[in-house]
């Protein structure tokens, strides 16, 4: 019964820095080396079914099973898991729709952060939209369209997340005219490897801004983006 509860996460207190596995303070023989888990507003899942679902590669080639999956409720949850991972030597990876091939959205023995739980559209003005990184491009289009606006560059598949395409560049049929989606990005909110939340743009923390765009999550995790909008064409198919 204890083993089942531990696997399900109800007894998990942290990770042993000696064994690299989840453990409870009561039953871990290396309890002195236990890196304690922080409290999350979202949900950290340890069960086998969830971990197996996030171990599948989009191309069906790579299979990397994580130790857990975090569905954050806010960027603060991401800072907590980043700080915990740094202290305990745990690997993490951000995942949107998981369309990256060759295991880029997977991590063996680490934590997958499912960014789709961050979907808020914070504001829409006459030339920009402020949106959480886990929102789909369909959500962006619908929010902007109600104001007669649209992003100048869209992916062919609108269910991809904003953070996912900005992490790799983001191209579409309008790229020939307007460039990539990263070229339409006005500012970002990024969680760094130190667990800090930093707002960055061409005029503020420029190095981080340029490194995070098309940075594949290696220089920070994008949690929010302000994107340029243009007037919507008179005739569109939605």
C-alpha positions, -999 to +999 in steps of 0.1 A: +000+000+000+028+024+008+045+017-025+012+025-044+007+057-024+043+067-031+039+060-068+007+080-068+023+110-052+004+111-019+035+103+002+061+120-019+080+146+001+109+153-022+137+137-042+168+119-029+199+136-042+217+103-038+193+080-056+177+105-080+142+091-072+111+104-054+109+095-017+091+102+015+110+114+046+096+085+066+108+057+043+138+071+025+170+056+039+188+087+026+164+111+043+192+134+052+198+140+015+161+146+007+155+178-014+120+187-002+093+196-027+078+231-026+041+236-025+025+242-059-007+261-068-011+237-098-007+200-098+024+178-098+015+143-110+036+112-104+013+084-116+024+059-142-003+067-167+004+104-168+042+099-171+038+074-199+015+098-218+042+124-217+069+100-227+056+096-262+074+114-290+054+132-317+073+113-344+069+080-326+106+075-324+118+086-290+104+074-257+117+092-226+097+087-194+097+116-169+095+112-131+066+137-129+045+161-148+037+197-136+006+215-147+014+250-133-014+274-123+009+305-126+045+314-135+052+313-098+048+275-100+074+274-127+099+294-106+093+269-078+101+238-100+131+255-116+145+264-082+138+229-069+154+213-100+185+234-096+189+224-060+183+187-065+200+182-099+168+174-116+162+180-154+131+198-166+115+206-200+086+227-211+060+212-233+031+227-252+013+205-277+043+182-278+048+186-316+086+187-313+102+156-329+131+135-316+123+139-279+127+177-276+097+179-254+107+149-232+131+143-203+141+110-189+140+109-151+130+146-149+099+168-148+078+178-178+061+212-174+028+212-193+025+249-204-011+244-217-024+251-182-014+288-187-039+300-213-050+334-202-054+363-227-045+393-205-053+422-229-058+432-265-051+467-277-051+484-312-017+469-321-008+441-297-020+412-276-007+401-242-011+363-238+001+335-216+026+311-233+003+281-230-025+297-251-031+282-285-028+304-316-065+297-322-072+314-289-050+344-300-068+346-334-102+345-318-093+372-292-077+395-317-104+390-343-131+404-321-113+437-323-107+434-361-071+424-357-049+394-363-013+383-359+007+389-391+022+354-391+003+322-381+013+286-381-006+262-404-019+244-373-036+268-349-037+245-319+001+249-314+009+270-283+024+305-284+053+295-263+060+264-283+063+282-317+083+312-302+108+287-288+116+274-323+110+305-344+075+301-358+069+302-395+038+303-417+026+312-452+031+349-444+067+344-433+079+354-468+064+388-463+065+394-425+093+371-412+089+346-384+066+348-354+096+357-332+100+389-354+065+399-343+072+396-306+073+429-286+082+415-252+084+384-231+081+372-195+108+346-189+116+323-160+154+320-159+175+291-147+179+309-114+141+308-109+136+345-115+107+360-134+121+387-158+102+409-183+124+415-213+122+432-247+145+450-271+148+479-246+149+459-214+171+429-207+178+427-244+203+398-242+177+375-225+150+386-249+170+377-280+183+344-264+148+333-254+133+338-289+139+306-309+161+295-279+143+261-276+139+267-238+176+265-232+180+301-219+148+304-200+111+293-201+087+318-218+056+322-197+040+352-213+043+372-246+032+405-261+027+400-298+022+426-326-012+427-343-023+441-376-057+449-392-076+418-402-082+413-439-118+420-450-123+384-461-110+356-438-118+320-432-121+312-395 
